[in-house]
Amino acid sequence: MQHPSLVRRLFLVCTGPCAGQPAQDPRLEQHAHAPDPSLHDFLYLFFGPSYSSRTASRSIWERRHIRKKDADPPTSQQTMNAQLAALNEWMQIKGERLSELKSNVQPTLAVNGSNDIMVPTINRSPSLSISRMHS
């Protein structure tokens, strides 16, 4: 963090630390890099296998596709390639793994899935303990 004095509380949502444990799911690329993502890709990447999760995900998928006028354009291949290059740079180990998190002094809440396919749950650092969330 470049200016910690400007941050009172930190919320890390669906993210991982620099040089964290990379995703291990062998089917991640197949679903994440689909040129025209399907409902199946969306379900696989963002929702768990439970009935309630799948029901909610289908509802979200339908709402995402209702708007036709002024809808956001699909992400281009160029944008996807740039994001992948940035992610690959972010995953390079430079020094001690997770060292940036150890210097954090702000109360922090780190939230991600219990079995997150894209951002492995193991990346929640022990330095972000529950006791620090209530400061």
C-alpha positions, 0 to 999 in steps of 0.5 A: 500500500503506497499511502496507508495513512489514507486508509482506515479499513481495508476490504479485500473481496474476491482477490488474492495477494501478489505471488499468491498460490495460483489456481489449480483447477485444470478446467479453469482456462477452458471456462475463463477463456471461452470466447463466448462464455456460456451459462455453463462457464458462468456457473462453473466459475462463479457459483458452487454446486448446490441447488440454491447456488445454481438457482440464484446463478441462473437468475443472475444470468437471465438479468445480465442478458435482459438489457439490449439497448445501451448494453456494455460491449463484450470484452475484446480479445485484446482486453482479455490478453492484457488482463492475462498479461497483468495477472501473469506479472502479478503472480511472479514471486518477488521476495518473500511470498505474501510479504505485502500483507504482513506490513498491513496495519489497517483492520482488514476483512478478506472475503472470497469463496469457500472453494474459490476456483479462480482465487484459491481460498488458501491465499487468505493470509494468516496475517488477516486474522479475525481478531484484526477485523474488529479493530 
